[in-house]
């Protein structure tokens, strides 16, 4: 297998943490998003959507979505379980991972991609050009702040997002919190439950790098 990554991007980091938790040794290729390598003809042949992550299987099959890649790896390497051990746990992980994406990751992308100068014509990921809308950047920041409030409320009742166990949903939320800090959206001081959870997940060896 071959994993196409970019160390500075949040989406491939979710897969990178997942791989580290599993202890899998996968050949990794860095794609330089800053220089626009994702738009090159060579990379378009790998993924015409011009985004990472990508997992290329030994038979040439290409997987391009975070959840699809992680689900595939979970099937091959079930230990330690990161998608839940029972049907209910799996449903909870998928539900919370989707909520993290919809309420946190998409909001953060909205704030980031509509404000960074270098993305003036790339406000949406992919091969097509879309202009920035400054109002969406502000809305995105408001949505991220509300997402942090939601996480803090939810984590008052349990140790991790999907229950008493660490999962893919926690990996996704960790990446949102870290990337939000990079664009200067901090976890509120009063969000004690979120801070407690973050201390636990960010201290895992897989969270480094």
Phi, psi and omega in degrees: 000155178224129183252121177266121193231168165213116189297338183265356185259143183289320186297309177295335178297326178302317178289322181299317177294318178301313179298318180295319177299323180282341183071033183269139176262107182234132175302133184239136177242124178276130177253122184278092181292329182298325180269357179085021181301332181295342180264000181292156179299323181298316182283327178300330177291333178278312180217102181296348176283349176062040178222160169244156014274160172223137171243118178260122181278167184298333180270006179094353177297140182247128172246133190234358181249142185305308184296320179298316180297313182293322178296319178298313180294324177298321179293322180283324185231081187289346181246136349288148182290128178242359179244012182094153182258341181239165178304320180291317178299317179299317178298320180294318179298312181295322179298311183288328175296319178295320179295320178299317179296310186291316187269333184249301186295314180293323178294318178296318178298321178299315180293317184288308189285344178261010181229335183283129185301320183292352181247028187302331178243016179230051182289345176233136179296153178122183187281346184261151181268133175224133182288155176290151173236102186305326180298329179290330177297315180293319178297320179299318179297320178295321180292321177297317179299319178293324178298318177298320177298318180297314179300317181299318178297314182295320185281359171289338186260345185203165184286323183229170189298316185268001180148221183269005186235148177286138185211181176303326179299321178292323177299314181297317181293322176303315182295321177298312182299316181293317181289327176298320178297325180296328178258023171066040169245103188266155172292130181300144180302326183282354182277070188293325180291318178295320179294320178297313178299315183298320178301322181288314185281327181286341180272355177290141180306328182294339184282346181277128176094000000 
